[in-house]
Amino acid sequence: MKKNLEGLQKDGDKEALEAGAEALKNAALFFHPGDATTPNNGIVLLH
């Protein structure tokens, strides 16, 4: 499948996509920090 997609991106698109992915990752980590641990981490309570 990769072979079929080659040549579809314009020059510079890869860098823009990587920068956008990095920005999205940073925003997600800002709102959902990975260091938020509690003794009950991983337990789901259903009501």
N, CA, C and O of each residue as an XYZ file, in Angstrom:
188
protein
N       0.827     -1.195      0.000
C       0.000      0.000      0.000
C       0.861      1.244      0.000
O       0.511      2.238     -0.635
N       1.990      1.205      0.706
C       2.867      2.368      0.748
C       3.294      2.764     -0.657
O       3.383      3.952     -0.968
N       3.556      1.790     -1.496
C       3.988      2.077     -2.855
C       2.924      2.884     -3.603
O       3.258      3.767     -4.393
N       1.663      2.589     -3.362
C       0.581      3.306     -4.028
C       0.465      4.749     -3.559
O      -0.065      5.590     -4.286
N       0.953      5.054     -2.350
C       0.819      6.394     -1.791
C       2.027      7.278     -2.069
O       1.984      8.482     -1.816
N       3.096      6.697     -2.584
C       4.294      7.488     -2.846
C       4.003      8.559     -3.883
O       3.313      8.314     -4.872
N       4.527      9.725     -3.648
C       4.374     10.814     -4.596
C       3.118     11.647     -4.399
O       2.904     12.610     -5.135
N       2.281     11.303     -3.422
C       1.061     12.070     -3.208
C       1.295     13.326     -2.368
O       0.517     14.276     -2.446
N       2.357     13.337     -1.569
C       2.648     14.495     -0.733
C       3.530     15.480     -1.480
O       4.435     15.097     -2.222
N       3.245     16.759     -1.267
C       4.077     17.813     -1.843
C       5.323     17.977     -0.985
O       5.383     17.487      0.143
N       6.313     18.668     -1.528
C       7.529     18.931     -0.768
C       7.164     19.741      0.470
O       6.400     20.702      0.388
N       7.710     19.351      1.608
C       7.467     20.057      2.855
C       6.269     19.543      3.630
O       6.103     19.902      4.796
N       5.428     18.716      3.025
C       4.253     18.199      3.722
C       4.650     17.302      4.888
O       4.007     17.324      5.938
N       5.708     16.512      4.707
C       6.129     15.610      5.772
C       6.501     16.397      7.021
O       6.107     16.034      8.129
N       7.253     17.464      6.843
C       7.670     18.281      7.980
C       6.471     18.933      8.650
O       6.412     19.000      9.878
N       5.517     19.413      7.865
C       4.319     20.043      8.421
C       3.480     19.023      9.188
O       2.958     19.332     10.259
N       3.348     17.812      8.649
C       2.590     16.768      9.332
C       3.265     16.363     10.633
O       2.588     16.151     11.640
N       4.576     16.254     10.626
C       5.304     15.897     11.839
C       5.167     16.989     12.893
O       4.999     16.687     14.075
N       5.236     18.258     12.480
C       5.088     19.369     13.424
C       3.675     19.386     13.997
O       3.494     19.639     15.188
N       2.681     19.123     13.168
C       1.303     19.077     13.642
C       1.076     17.930     14.608
O       0.374     18.088     15.607
N       1.662     16.781     14.319
C       1.530     15.626     15.206
C       2.188     15.914     16.552
O       1.658     15.533     17.595
N       3.321     16.572     16.534
C       4.016     16.927     17.773
C       3.181     17.909     18.590
O       3.083     17.770     19.809
N       2.580     18.901     17.932
C       1.734     19.874     18.626
C       0.513     19.186     19.239
O       0.129     19.489     20.369
N      -0.092     18.267     18.499
C      -1.241     17.527     19.011
C      -0.856     16.681     20.214
O      -1.590     16.626     21.200
N       0.291     16.022     20.134
C       0.773     15.203     21.248
C       1.005     16.059     22.488
O       0.618     15.677     23.592
N       1.639     17.221     22.306
C       1.911     18.101     23.438
C       0.627     18.618     24.068
O       0.539     18.724     25.292
N      -0.373     18.942     23.250
C      -1.653     19.405     23.785
C      -2.341     18.293     24.566
O      -2.886     18.538     25.642
N      -2.320     17.071     24.034
C      -2.947     15.945     24.728
C      -2.263     15.675     26.059
O      -2.929     15.410     27.060
N      -0.937     15.742     26.073
C      -0.207     15.506     27.317
C      -0.430     16.631     28.325
O      -0.374     16.399     29.532
N      -0.683     17.844     27.841
C      -0.956     18.966     28.735
C      -2.269     18.737     29.471
O      -2.355     18.949     30.681
N      -3.293     18.304     28.737
C      -4.609     18.115     29.333
C      -4.756     16.773     30.048
O      -5.615     16.628     30.917
N      -3.933     15.798     29.694
C      -3.979     14.472     30.301
C      -2.564     14.029     30.649
O      -2.001     13.159     29.984
N      -1.989     14.625     31.687
C      -0.599     14.290     32.018
C      -0.446     12.827     32.407
O      -1.303     12.257     33.083
N       0.639     12.238     31.979
C       0.887     10.825     32.241
C       1.372     10.550     33.647
O       1.409      9.396     34.072
N       1.745     11.591     34.382
C       2.280     11.366     35.722
C       1.195     11.423     36.794
O       1.517     11.432     37.982
N      -0.058     11.461     36.416
C      -1.145     11.486     37.387
C      -1.422     10.068     37.855
O      -2.215      9.343     37.255
N      -0.765      9.692     38.921
C      -0.943      8.337     39.449
C      -1.624      8.422     40.801
O      -1.377      9.343     41.579
N      -2.463      7.472     41.068
C      -3.139      7.350     42.353
C      -3.072      5.889     42.766
O      -2.745      5.029     41.948
N      -3.377      5.596     44.026
C      -3.387      4.187     44.437
C      -4.419      3.366     43.664
O      -4.250      2.156     43.510
N      -5.485      4.005     43.177
C      -6.540      3.298     42.447
C      -6.400      3.455     40.935
O      -7.364      3.247     40.198
N      -5.238      3.810     40.484
C      -5.028      4.027     39.062
C      -5.345      2.738     38.279
O      -4.815      1.669     38.581
N      -6.210      2.864     37.283
C      -6.559      1.706     36.466
C      -7.847      1.020     36.888
O      -8.303      0.089     36.223
N      -8.438      1.474     37.990
C      -9.692      0.873     38.445
C     -10.848      1.713     37.928
O     -10.850      2.936     38.066
N     -11.830      1.048     37.332
C     -13.004      1.730     36.807
C     -14.175      1.444     37.725
O     -14.466      0.289     38.036
N     -14.848      2.507     38.160
C     -16.014      2.343     39.009
C     -17.264      2.542     38.171
O     -17.407      3.559     37.493
N     -18.153      1.591     38.215
C     -19.410      1.670     37.476
C     -20.536      1.887     38.448
O     -20.619      1.228     39.484
N     -21.406      2.819     38.107
C     -22.540      3.116     38.988
C     -23.826      2.743     38.308
O     -24.901      2.915     38.883
